[in-house]
Amino acid sequence: SPKIEVTPSPKIEVTPTPAPSTTVAAASTPKEKKPEEAFVVPDLFAAFRSPQEAATKPSIATTPTTTTTPKTTDSLPPKEDQIQVKPSKTIKIEIGTKVLPHPEKISWGGEDAIFTQGRTFGVFDGVSGAEKEEGLPLYSVTLAKEMKSSAGSKGLKAEEMEAKLLRAAELADETATGASTAIVASLGEDGFLRVLNMGDSYLLVVRDGRVVARSDEIVHYFDCPFQLSVDSPDRPVDGTVMNVEVIPGDTIVLGSDGVFDNLTEKAICDIVEEGPSASVIASVISLESRRIGDDPEAETPYAKEAKKAQYEEYSSGLGGKVDDVSCVVVRCS
């Protein structure tokens, strides 16, 4: 084959160009908004302040706030051996409780019961329609006493709560009367909150003014929650379970349907944000639940559901529900 001659291509010289400087464009200036009128929140905590505090307490108002974008830097991330990881610490808790018996049951204490023991707490809502034998302790009270005696000081796992609640129910079957729903929660040293719910009570985790976790109710139908009694087929194994990590600053609100039938989650969050302590928050939530329960024109979660269920008394979709009220509040730090 003929010889192919290849002419070498001329040498190409490339002159390096300096790297362009990088600039970060400032965020666009937002359009100027008309100032919003401040919304004055009712001061539900006035009764809990001393005269000196009341004299210096400013009016509570919500006004628009301006946030600034944090500055960014081009500095390199720290080397691996420069990163310091703080050891995790057990979350400290402050617990407050409040029970308000139904107005017609004040003389004998009502049908609800609560307990707190170490890092475990619970609410037991006695079923008003259950048959009761005179002279025997209430089922709800027996559950609370037995759980308090067996809970211990450390946090419990879900299966441990289930086993302890079953033993408490078996004891109540033999020695008590009536029936009760049950919600039990325990905050472990690992920072996880574990909840076991049998019925229509609720637990909320409130963070920065909003609900970040809520338990699930379990009912046979509207106004007929799962419940424990000697005649009931429901057992703790049937309950709903929640497992959620909490952080310092969170507030846990646990309450019977006497709370959640009358107060919206927004109302509860507002009270939590303004409350100075767990005890005061529990008291204000309970008192406000009772106040709304007595109001036939109030917009309540219960009235909305009762209207759907065609309850004649709630055909307007309005009205509170008078009931025993039980509340446990846990503040985490």
C-alpha positions in Angstrom: 0.0 0.0 0.0 1.2 3.5 -0.7 3.0 5.3 2.2 0.9 7.8 4.0 2.7 10.9 5.1 1.3 12.7 8.1 2.0 16.3 8.6 2.3 17.2 12.3 -0.2 19.8 13.4 1.1 23.1 14.5 1.7 23.5 18.3 -1.1 25.2 20.0 -0.2 27.4 23.0 -3.0 28.0 25.6 -2.6 31.0 27.8 -4.3 30.4 31.2 -6.9 32.9 32.1 -7.5 33.9 35.8 -10.5 32.3 37.4 -13.5 34.6 37.6 -14.3 36.0 41.0 -17.4 34.5 42.6 -20.0 36.8 44.0 -23.1 36.0 45.8 -26.1 38.1 44.7 -28.0 39.6 47.6 -31.5 38.4 48.1 -34.1 40.4 46.3 -35.7 43.0 48.4 -39.2 41.8 49.4 -42.1 44.0 48.5 -43.0 46.3 51.2 -46.1 45.0 53.1 -48.7 47.0 54.8 -48.3 46.8 58.6 -50.6 44.2 60.1 -52.7 45.0 63.1 -51.7 43.3 66.3 -54.0 40.5 67.5 -54.5 40.6 71.2 -54.6 37.1 72.8 -56.8 36.7 75.9 -54.7 36.6 79.0 -55.7 33.2 80.4 -53.0 33.2 83.0 -54.0 36.4 84.9 -55.3 34.4 87.9 -52.0 32.7 88.3 -49.9 35.9 88.7 -49.1 37.8 91.9 -50.4 41.4 92.1 -46.8 42.7 91.4 -46.5 40.5 88.3 -50.0 41.6 87.1 -49.0 45.3 87.4 -45.9 44.8 85.2 -47.4 42.3 82.7 -47.5 43.8 79.2 -50.4 43.1 77.0 -50.0 40.0 74.9 -50.0 40.7 71.2 -48.8 39.0 68.1 -47.1 41.3 65.6 -45.2 40.5 62.4 -41.6 39.7 62.9 -38.6 40.3 60.6 -36.0 37.6 60.2 -32.6 38.0 58.6 -30.9 35.5 56.4 -27.8 34.2 58.1 -24.5 35.0 56.5 -22.7 32.3 54.5 -19.0 31.9 54.4 -16.6 30.1 52.0 -14.5 28.7 54.8 -13.7 25.0 54.5 -15.4 22.6 56.9 -13.4 21.6 60.0 -11.1 18.6 59.7 -12.5 15.3 61.1 -10.2 15.5 64.1 -11.4 19.0 64.9 -15.1 18.1 65.2 -16.2 17.8 68.7 -19.4 15.8 69.4 -21.1 16.6 72.7 -22.3 13.6 74.6 -26.1 13.2 74.7 -27.7 14.1 77.9 -30.9 12.7 79.4 -33.8 15.0 78.9 -35.0 16.5 82.1 -38.8 16.7 82.7 -41.1 18.9 84.7 -44.6 17.5 85.2 -47.9 19.3 86.0 -51.3 17.7 86.4 -54.9 18.8 86.9 -58.2 16.9 87.3 -61.7 18.6 87.3 -64.6 16.2 88.0 -67.9 16.6 86.2 -69.9 19.2 88.1 -72.5 16.5 89.1 -69.7 14.2 90.4 -67.6 16.5 92.5 -68.8 15.0 95.8 -67.2 11.7 95.0 -64.3 12.8 92.8 -65.6 12.0 89.3 -64.6 9.0 87.1 -61.2 10.0 85.8 -57.8 9.2 87.3 -54.2 10.0 86.5 -50.8 8.9 87.6 -47.2 10.1 87.3 -44.2 8.0 88.3 -40.7 8.8 87.4 -40.7 9.3 83.6 -44.0 7.5 83.0 -47.5 9.0 83.2 -51.0 8.3 82.2 -54.7 9.3 82.1 -57.6 6.9 82.7 -61.0 8.1 81.6 -63.8 6.3 83.4 -66.7 5.3 81.2 -69.8 7.1 82.6 -72.3 4.6 80.9 -70.7 1.5 82.4 -72.6 -0.3 85.2 -71.0 0.2 88.6 -71.4 -1.8 91.8 -71.5 0.3 95.0 -68.8 -0.3 97.5 -66.0 -1.2 95.0 -63.3 1.1 93.7 -63.6 2.5 90.2 -61.8 0.7 87.4 -60.0 3.9 86.4 -58.7 4.5 89.9 -57.5 0.9 90.2 -55.6 1.2 86.9 -53.9 4.4 88.0 -52.8 3.1 91.3 -51.5 -0.2 89.9 -49.6 1.5 87.1 -48.0 4.0 89.6 -46.8 1.2 91.8 -45.2 -0.8 89.0 -43.9 1.9 86.6 -40.5 2.5 88.4 -38.4 5.6 87.9 -36.9 4.9 84.5 -38.6 5.1 81.1 -40.5 2.1 79.8 -40.6 0.5 76.4 -43.9 0.0 74.6 -44.0 -3.7 75.3 -43.3 -3.1 79.0 -46.2 -0.6 79.2 -48.4 -3.1 77.5 -47.5 -5.9 80.0 -47.9 -3.6 83.0 -51.3 -2.3 81.8 -52.5 -5.8 81.2 -51.6 -6.8 84.8 -53.4 -3.7 86.1 -56.5 -4.5 84.0 -56.5 -8.1 85.3 -56.4 -6.8 88.8 -59.2 -4.3 88.1 -61.3 -7.1 86.6 -61.2 -8.9 89.9 -61.4 -6.0 92.4 -62.9 -2.9 90.7 -66.1 -1.8 89.1 -67.0 0.1 85.9 -64.8 0.5 82.8 -62.1 2.9 81.6 -60.1 4.0 78.6 -56.3 4.3 79.1 -53.4 6.2 77.7 -50.0 5.7 79.1 -46.7 7.3 78.0 -43.1 7.1 79.0 -40.1 9.2 78.1 -37.0 7.0 77.9 -33.4 8.1 78.7 -32.8 7.8 75.0 -35.0 10.7 74.3 -37.8 8.7 72.7 -41.4 9.1 73.9 -43.5 5.9 73.7 -47.2 6.0 73.9 -49.9 3.3 74.3 -53.5 4.4 73.8 -56.7 2.5 74.5 -59.6 4.8 73.6 -60.3 8.4 72.7 -57.8 10.3 74.9 -55.0 12.0 73.2 -51.3 13.0 73.5 -49.7 15.9 71.7 -46.1 16.9 71.4 -45.9 20.7 71.0 -42.8 22.3 69.6 -42.3 26.0 68.7 -46.0 26.7 68.9 -47.2 23.8 66.7 -48.1 20.1 67.0 -45.3 17.9 65.7 -46.7 14.5 66.9 -50.1 13.2 68.1 -51.3 9.8 69.2 -54.1 8.0 67.4 -57.4 7.2 69.1 -59.0 3.8 68.7 -62.8 3.5 68.8 -65.5 1.0 67.8 -67.6 3.9 66.6 -68.3 7.5 67.5 -68.6 7.9 71.3 -67.8 4.3 71.9 -64.0 4.1 72.5 -62.0 1.0 73.1 -62.1 0.4 76.9 -60.9 -2.0 79.6 -63.4 -3.8 81.8 -64.3 -7.3 83.0 -67.0 -7.4 80.2 -64.9 -5.9 77.4 -63.1 -7.9 74.8 -60.6 -5.0 74.4 -57.1 -5.6 75.7 -53.9 -3.5 75.8 -52.5 -5.4 72.9 -55.3 -3.8 70.7 -54.1 -0.3 71.5 -52.4 2.1 69.2 -48.7 2.8 69.7 -46.6 5.9 69.0 -42.8 6.3 69.2 -41.4 9.7 68.7 -38.1 11.5 69.6 -38.5 14.6 71.7 -36.0 17.5 72.2 -35.4 20.1 74.8 -38.1 22.7 74.6 -40.8 20.3 73.7 -44.0 20.2 75.7 -46.1 17.0 76.0 -49.8 17.4 76.6 -51.8 14.3 77.6 -55.5 14.6 78.2 -58.9 12.9 78.4 -61.6 13.5 75.9 -62.9 16.2 78.3 -60.0 18.3 77.0 -59.9 17.4 73.4 -63.6 17.4 72.8 -63.6 21.1 73.7 -60.3 22.6 72.8 -58.7 22.7 69.3 -55.0 21.9 68.9 -54.4 25.6 68.1 -56.0 26.7 71.4 -53.8 24.2 73.3 -50.6 25.3 71.5 -51.4 29.0 72.4 -51.8 28.1 76.0 -48.5 26.1 76.0 -46.6 29.0 74.4 -47.7 31.4 77.1 -47.6 29.1 80.1 -44.8 29.7 82.7 -44.7 26.2 84.1 -46.2 22.7 83.5 -48.5 23.0 86.5 -50.0 26.3 85.3 -50.4 25.0 81.7 -52.2 21.9 83.0 -54.5 24.1 85.1 -55.3 26.6 82.3 -56.0 23.9 79.8 -58.4 22.2 82.2 -60.2 25.4 83.2 -60.5 26.5 79.6 -61.9 23.0 78.7 -64.5 23.4 81.4 -65.4 26.9 80.3 -65.8 25.9 76.7 -67.7 22.8 77.7 -70.4 25.0 79.4 -70.8 27.2 76.3 -73.7 26.0 74.0 -72.5 28.3 71.2 -68.9 27.3 71.1 -67.2 25.8 68.1 -65.8 22.6 69.3 -64.2 19.4 67.8 -66.9 17.3 69.5 -69.8 19.4 68.1 -68.5 19.0 64.6 -68.3 15.2 64.9 -71.6 14.9 66.8 -73.4 16.8 64.0 -71.9 14.3 61.5 -73.3 11.5 63.7 -76.7 13.2 63.6 -76.9 14.0 67.3 -80.0 16.2 67.6 -78.5 18.2 70.5 -75.6 19.2 68.2 -77.6 19.7 64.9 -76.1 23.2 64.7 -72.6 21.9 64.9 -72.0 24.1 67.9 -71.7 23.5 71.7 -69.2 22.3 74.2 -69.4 19.0 76.1 -69.4 19.0 79.9 -67.3 16.1 81.2 -64.6 15.0 83.6 -61.4 16.8 82.6 -57.9 15.3 83.2 -54.7 16.8 81.9 -51.0 15.9 82.3 -48.3 18.3 81.0 -44.7 17.5 80.7 -42.1 20.1 79.8 -38.7 18.9 78.4 -35.4 20.6 79.0 
